[in-house]
């Protein structure tokens, strides 16, 4: 193994372990926000999805970090890696579900947006699962990595590319709704949903773009460098969208919680001309 490959593997280990630490730190920082608006409330679809996106990444991040530092020797690592990949998929899907719910609420309960985004997201998910289960062999010459090394394949860039495309669609839809229904609105809630949503989705999209570039351009020893950071970014940023909605609700003229807003989007009515009503 060359010096470059050794450095790449070490860097991948460090970034995955560091991302796990970031996830734990962010959880401790935002725990009070979760307790304030989530704990003790009725369970619904949004809370279930939030809980999955909030806690499943802990298992994925810690298992990836464990795999990164463990010496497998002659042990079969395939079942463990399959479990890790499944957990990563579940965490990312739940985070994307929160973003879809947010766009749905922002549209004023337009079922057409929900159906289109869910159908498109489901199609993306199915393709990503197929590509992960049966990766494409590009027949690119190069050294063969030892078994159970923290190293992916070039084809793993395809699912991340599709994920990036879906996130761009969500951002574009949010921008379209902003200028279609809420242009000129002075509502702090509208500004919070729009600004924070676009900012966090942009950050998620950027890490997906960087992940694709790393996998395609750099040596394969670097390919898993953003594995855990990807799922951590999804969990942290998707959760903060809801937490910031809660902070906005603290203003005297707002009385609807972020959980209620997303759980009962029919109360969030988009009006042409840039106004919004909370019933």
LUMBARO-323815 format. One line per field, with one value per residue (C-alpha): x, y, z; residue in three letters; residue number from 1. Coordinates in nm, 4 decimals. Example, Ala and Ser with C-alpha at 12.3 -4.5 7.8 and 13.67 -1.06 7.14 Angstrom:
east <- (1.2300 1.3670)
north <- (-0.4500 -0.1060)
up <- (0.7800 0.7140)
dolo <- (ALA SER)
marfi <- (1 2)
//
This chain:
east <- (0.0000 0.1421 0.2025 -0.0895 -0.3260 -0.2140 -0.2692 -0.6119 -0.7248 -0.6013 -0.7746 -1.0985 -1.0767 -1.0192 -1.3066 -1.5538 -1.4603 -1.4643 -1.8116 -1.9364 -1.8021 -1.9763 -2.3065 -2.2781 -2.1825 -2.4720 -2.7128 -2.6051 -2.6298 -2.9805 -3.1223 -3.3102 -3.4811 -3.5909 -3.7234 -3.9144 -4.1122 -4.1006 -4.0987 -4.4388 -4.6290 -4.8538 -4.6775 -4.7462 -4.5814 -4.3599 -4.2406 -4.1666 -3.9693 -3.7889 -3.6971 -3.5557 -3.3538 -3.2346 -3.1277 -3.0584 -2.7474 -2.5913 -2.5906 -2.4625 -2.1902 -2.0646 -2.0708 -1.8791 -1.6239 -1.5884 -1.5373 -1.2786 -1.0557 -1.1123 -0.8663 -1.0846 -0.8161 -0.9838 -1.3281 -1.6150 -1.7071 -1.9764 -2.2802 -2.1588 -2.1002 -2.4426 -2.6020 -2.4116 -2.5197 -2.8814 -2.8700 -2.7157 -2.9902 -3.2607 -3.1191 -3.0833 -3.4316 -3.5851 -3.3995 -3.5180 -3.8686 -3.8489 -3.7423 -4.0312 -4.2742 -4.1369 -4.1821 -4.5343 -4.6255 -4.4676 -4.6854 -5.0003 -5.0996 -5.0935 -5.1242 -4.9793 -4.6422 -4.6520 -4.7409 -4.4792 -4.2000 -4.2814 -4.3035 -3.9807 -3.8079 -3.9269 -3.7936 -3.4579 -3.4483 -3.5222 -3.2495 -3.0009 -3.0788 -3.0358 -2.7056 -2.5795 -2.6917 -2.5552 -2.2809 -2.1737 -1.8264 -1.6528 -1.3492 -1.1094 -0.7589 -0.5880 -0.4608 -0.7072 -0.7687 -0.7446 -1.0798 -1.2577 -1.0601 -1.2452 -1.2645 -1.5572 -1.6029 -1.6285 -1.9892 -2.0826 -2.0738 -2.3959 -2.6301 -2.4774 -2.5221 -2.8908 -2.9271 -2.7653 -3.0090 -3.3078 -3.1858 -3.1504 -3.5120 -3.6232 -3.4330 -3.5761 -3.9284 -3.8851 -3.7583 -4.0471 -4.3039 -4.1422 -4.1750 -4.5098 -4.6975 -4.4952 -4.3119 -4.3123 -4.4355 -4.3112 -4.3959 -4.1070 -4.2286 -4.2151 -3.8680 -3.7481 -3.8861 -3.7460 -3.4056 -3.3185 -3.4607 -3.2598 -2.9442 -2.9502 -3.0527 -2.7700 -2.5235 -2.6553 -2.6306 -2.2747 -2.1528 -2.3158 -2.1330 -1.8006 -1.8641 -1.9176 -1.5993 -1.3950 -1.5158 -1.4718 -1.1515 -0.9363 -0.7794 -1.0229 -0.8497 -1.0228 -1.3654 -1.5129 -1.3847 -1.7315 -1.9361 -2.0274 -2.0154 -2.2881 -2.5372 -2.4403 -2.5026 -2.8451 -2.9442 -2.8083 -2.9309 -3.2753 -3.3343 -3.2226 -3.4829 -3.7498 -3.5651 -3.5401 -3.9123 -3.9632 -3.7396 -3.9425 -4.2626 -4.1378 -4.2197 -4.5472 -4.7402 -4.6841 -4.8760 -4.8263 -4.5429 -4.3157 -4.4427 -4.8021 -4.7136 -4.5660 -4.8113 -5.1144 -5.0066 -5.3693 -5.3473 -5.0671 -5.2507 -5.0465 -5.2187 -5.1377 -5.0056 -4.7574 -4.9630 -5.0033 -5.2582 -5.2190 -5.5583)
north <- (0.0000 0.3378 0.6326 0.8169 0.5255 0.4950 0.8670 0.8493 0.5631 0.7393 1.0619 0.8710 0.7179 1.0564 1.2293 0.9525 0.9489 1.3312 1.3379 1.1043 1.3465 1.6371 1.4470 1.3832 1.7459 1.8819 1.6500 1.7819 2.1425 2.1005 1.8589 2.1374 2.2349 1.8780 1.8478 2.1737 2.0986 1.7193 1.5394 1.4663 1.5424 1.3058 1.0710 1.1355 1.0840 1.3902 1.3009 0.9421 1.0609 1.3171 1.0543 0.8269 1.1066 1.2210 0.8904 0.6382 0.8332 0.7644 0.3932 0.4514 0.6942 0.4823 0.1610 0.3294 0.4651 0.1189 -0.0332 0.2321 0.1555 -0.2205 -0.4686 -0.7352 -0.9858 -1.2980 -1.2071 -1.1585 -0.7907 -0.8016 -0.8455 -0.5658 -0.3318 -0.4140 -0.3259 0.0033 0.0921 0.0122 0.2336 0.5171 0.4858 0.4913 0.8015 0.9937 0.8919 1.0137 1.3454 1.3917 1.3096 1.6018 1.8309 1.7099 1.7747 2.1234 2.1963 2.0511 2.2823 2.5768 2.5030 2.5446 2.1778 2.1453 1.7710 1.7925 1.8982 1.6202 1.3514 1.4671 1.4986 1.1669 0.9857 1.1400 1.0699 0.7090 0.6625 0.8089 0.5816 0.2666 0.3485 0.4217 0.0908 -0.0978 0.0763 0.0006 -0.3629 -0.4281 -0.1686 -0.0962 -0.2169 0.0555 -0.1679 0.1082 -0.0375 0.0073 -0.1732 -0.4033 -0.3088 -0.5745 -0.7042 -0.5129 -0.1936 0.1373 0.1959 0.2243 0.1889 0.4550 0.3514 0.4704 0.8240 0.7529 0.7306 1.0456 1.2169 1.1235 1.2438 1.5731 1.6090 1.5478 1.8105 2.0607 1.9847 2.0551 2.3842 2.4883 2.4026 2.6084 2.9076 2.8734 2.8675 3.1684 3.3861 3.2374 3.2826 3.4801 3.7507 4.0618 3.8818 4.0339 3.7267 3.6174 3.2592 3.2732 3.4262 3.1599 2.8712 3.0087 3.1321 2.8402 2.5843 2.7055 2.7537 2.4068 2.2341 2.4178 2.2871 1.9317 1.9635 2.0935 1.8005 1.5657 1.7459 1.7264 1.3591 1.2854 1.4743 1.2894 0.9487 1.0218 1.2283 1.1213 0.7774 0.5196 0.5249 0.8627 0.7413 0.6850 1.0159 1.1764 0.8669 0.9555 1.3349 1.2873 1.1243 1.3576 1.6637 1.5321 1.4633 1.7832 2.0249 1.8696 1.8772 2.2374 2.3440 2.2339 2.3756 2.7187 2.7115 2.6594 2.9572 3.1715 3.0611 3.2182 3.5594 3.6913 3.7071 3.3413 3.0698 2.7587 2.5226 2.3817 2.0325 2.1470 2.3338 2.0279 1.7810 1.9859 2.1634 2.2366 2.5211 2.6794 2.8353 2.9868 3.2870 3.4488 3.7975 3.7035 3.6451 3.3583 3.2672 3.0447 2.9085)
up <- (0.0000 -0.1037 0.1269 -0.0361 0.0255 0.3869 0.4414 0.2771 0.4986 0.8113 0.7089 0.6461 0.9935 1.1551 0.9729 1.0563 1.4241 1.4351 1.2785 1.5508 1.8106 1.6349 1.6399 2.0143 2.0822 1.8756 2.0536 2.3928 2.2715 2.1267 2.3833 2.5610 2.2338 2.1736 2.5283 2.4920 2.1781 2.1425 2.4750 2.6234 2.3031 2.1127 1.8734 1.5061 1.1701 1.2029 1.5515 1.4450 1.1424 1.3562 1.6164 1.3464 1.1874 1.5293 1.6862 1.4091 1.2951 1.6358 1.5588 1.2053 1.3116 1.6006 1.3962 1.1129 1.3595 1.5116 1.1665 1.0857 1.3832 1.4039 1.2546 1.0994 1.0086 0.8683 1.0040 0.7598 0.7714 0.5000 0.7327 0.9574 0.6622 0.5175 0.8508 0.8630 0.5096 0.5944 0.9018 0.7009 0.4407 0.7085 0.8765 0.5508 0.4324 0.7599 0.7342 0.3769 0.4995 0.7421 0.4600 0.2430 0.5308 0.5654 0.1942 0.2129 0.5006 0.3198 0.0156 0.2248 0.2241 -0.1539 -0.1981 -0.5470 -0.4015 -0.1430 -0.3970 -0.6472 -0.3901 -0.2220 -0.5557 -0.6790 -0.3482 -0.3527 -0.7053 -0.6012 -0.2956 -0.4979 -0.7495 -0.4693 -0.2983 -0.6258 -0.6984 -0.3479 -0.3528 -0.7033 -0.7647 -1.1188 -1.2113 -1.4095 -1.4744 -1.3773 -1.3407 -1.0091 -0.7020 -0.5285 -0.1676 0.1029 0.2289 0.5072 0.4536 0.4985 0.1242 -0.1167 -0.4906 -0.7591 -0.8188 -0.4688 -0.6097 -0.8019 -0.4991 -0.3536 -0.6897 -0.6952 -0.3372 -0.4345 -0.7252 -0.4974 -0.2518 -0.5357 -0.6307 -0.2717 -0.2653 -0.6012 -0.4877 -0.1707 -0.3690 -0.6143 -0.3323 -0.1677 -0.4753 -0.5773 -0.2495 0.0041 -0.1888 0.0262 0.3376 0.6635 0.8726 1.0936 1.0630 0.6834 0.6892 0.9336 0.7292 0.4052 0.5239 0.7486 0.5109 0.2143 0.4203 0.5723 0.2498 0.0743 0.3337 0.2932 -0.0850 -0.0652 0.1432 -0.1096 -0.3913 -0.2076 -0.1341 -0.5035 -0.5960 -0.3322 -0.4522 -0.8230 -0.8259 -0.5310 -0.4764 -0.3396 -0.0028 0.0507 -0.0651 0.2829 0.4184 0.4238 0.5016 0.8582 0.7997 0.5372 0.7740 1.0585 0.8395 0.7429 1.1026 1.2543 0.9882 0.9367 1.3128 1.3427 1.0878 1.3348 1.6344 1.4700 1.3981 1.7707 1.8484 1.6087 1.7829 2.1065 1.9605 2.1068 1.7799 1.6937 1.8740 1.6606 1.7440 1.4769 1.5588 1.5131 1.1960 1.0327 1.1827 1.0801 0.7607 0.6699 0.9225 0.7245 0.4309 0.1492 -0.0011 -0.3322 -0.2753 -0.0067 0.3074 0.5473 0.8102 1.1129 1.2179)
dolo <- (UNK UNK UNK UNK UNK UNK UNK UNK UNK UNK UNK UNK UNK UNK UNK UNK UNK UNK UNK UNK UNK UNK UNK UNK UNK UNK UNK UNK UNK UNK UNK UNK UNK UNK UNK UNK UNK UNK UNK UNK UNK UNK UNK UNK UNK UNK UNK UNK UNK UNK UNK UNK UNK UNK UNK UNK UNK UNK UNK UNK UNK UNK UNK UNK UNK UNK UNK UNK UNK UNK UNK UNK UNK UNK UNK UNK UNK UNK UNK UNK UNK UNK UNK UNK UNK UNK UNK UNK UNK UNK UNK UNK UNK UNK UNK UNK UNK UNK UNK UNK UNK UNK UNK UNK UNK UNK UNK UNK UNK UNK UNK UNK UNK UNK UNK UNK UNK UNK UNK UNK UNK UNK UNK UNK UNK UNK UNK UNK UNK UNK UNK UNK UNK UNK UNK UNK UNK UNK UNK UNK UNK UNK UNK UNK UNK UNK UNK UNK UNK UNK UNK UNK UNK UNK UNK UNK UNK UNK UNK UNK UNK UNK UNK UNK UNK UNK UNK UNK UNK UNK UNK UNK UNK UNK UNK UNK UNK UNK UNK UNK UNK UNK UNK UNK UNK UNK UNK UNK UNK UNK UNK UNK UNK UNK UNK UNK UNK UNK UNK UNK UNK UNK UNK UNK UNK UNK UNK UNK UNK UNK UNK UNK UNK UNK UNK UNK UNK UNK UNK UNK UNK UNK UNK UNK UNK UNK UNK UNK UNK UNK UNK UNK UNK UNK UNK UNK UNK UNK UNK UNK UNK UNK UNK UNK UNK UNK UNK UNK UNK UNK UNK UNK UNK UNK UNK UNK UNK UNK UNK UNK UNK UNK UNK UNK UNK UNK UNK UNK UNK UNK UNK UNK UNK UNK UNK UNK UNK UNK UNK)
marfi <- (1 2 3 4 5 6 7 8 9 10 11 12 13 14 15 16 17 18 19 20 21 22 23 24 25 26 27 28 29 30 31 32 33 34 35 36 37 38 39 40 41 42 43 44 45 46 47 48 49 50 51 52 53 54 55 56 57 58 59 60 61 62 63 64 65 66 67 68 69 70 71 72 73 74 75 76 77 78 79 80 81 82 83 84 85 86 87 88 89 90 91 92 93 94 95 96 97 98 99 100 101 102 103 104 105 106 107 108 109 110 111 112 113 114 115 116 117 118 119 120 121 122 123 124 125 126 127 128 129 130 131 132 133 134 135 136 137 138 139 140 141 142 143 144 145 146 147 148 149 150 151 152 153 154 155 156 157 158 159 160 161 162 163 164 165 166 167 168 169 170 171 172 173 174 175 176 177 178 179 180 181 182 183 184 185 186 187 188 189 190 191 192 193 194 195 196 197 198 199 200 201 202 203 204 205 206 207 208 209 210 211 212 213 214 215 216 217 218 219 220 221 222 223 224 225 226 227 228 229 230 231 232 233 234 235 236 237 238 239 240 241 242 243 244 245 246 247 248 249 250 251 252 253 254 255 256 257 258 259 260 261 262 263 264 265 266 267 268 269 270 271 272 273 274 275 276 277 278 279)
//
